[in-house]
Amino acid sequence: MRPTGKLHLGHLVGALENWVALQHEFNNYHLIADYHALTTNLDTSAIYQNTIDMLIDWLASGLDPVGSPMFRQSQIKEHAELHLIFSMLITAARLERNPAVKEQVRDLNIESVSYGHLGYPVLQAADILLYKGELVPVGEDQVPHVEITREIARRFNNQYKSVFPEPEPKLTKFARLPGLDGMDKKMSKSGGNTILLSDSPGEIQKKMRTAVTDPLKIRKNDPGRPEICLVYTYHQKFNPGEAEQVATDCRSGALGCVECKKRVAVRIADTLAPFREKRAHYESHLEEVKDILTDGEERARTVARQTMAEVHEVMKLG
Ligand code: ADP
């Protein structure tokens, strides 16, 4: 994940929940992609604070730093090194076809994409393969990048020797959570349409009031269409026990949007209550957070160095 500050519900349901679920079954590696943050923002003045904020969100979500290291990309030089080698194994034309970068360039009105931004899936391939990642738990938008990683791994293994696995993406049930501004918009920091994991119950209620609902349901008793309503998607995720009844009452006109939004906001706030408590603990124990990072970086570096030694060996470099 890029350190863009406090995390939102999209991060939680699209990726973080899987990280937590998989951490005891696999050796997880949790990467703070600070070089990747430069692709869309060259101003690094807030990057340290954003890193700490994100790390606290990870810890508050239940990730165990003892089991799985948490580390910054910039502190392990092997990421940059493997990126350089990988960048020879893929054509510029292939990267230009990547739908995820195209979408980003369009959404952020980028006039002319930088060399590093175009190549960020190659850096991502290095991030994954340095640790010989087999499963990549990400949101739907990242699937094309995992495909590029597979292609690079195949190319390297064929050209030299079989060093890397061909990783698979691992999606959650809600791999593309919509933002508050419409079903067709992904919840995203740059979209300004988020609910943060750290928002208070009051803030969640306030934000939920702005959520876009079925435009044909104007008055409370008008029949609605839950299947096109993002608030209903939130009910499915955060209020599964009542979601079916919510859909029935929306369709019949028995349930108005104001009440519907209030109910789901309460559920979201309840789900996040233990999270807020843990967050408060880490906010007042920042030394603990920094130690977790130092320890994670040492452990990740050891693995990354081993992989690079193997790469150099099979390439007859050095
Ligand atoms: P952002 O889009 O807010 O800048 P990132 O690109 O850093 O977030 O994404 C970090 C991870 O969270 C990725 O695996 C991404 O797929 C996932 N993710 C981000 N937003 C969503 C969303 N709205 N729904 C599902 N997954 C998401």
Residues whose N, C-alpha, C, O or C-beta is under 5 A from the ligand:
A	BS01	ADP	M1 R2 G10 H11 G14 A15 P137 V138 G139 E140 D141 Q142 F174 A175 R176 L177 K186 M187 S188 K189
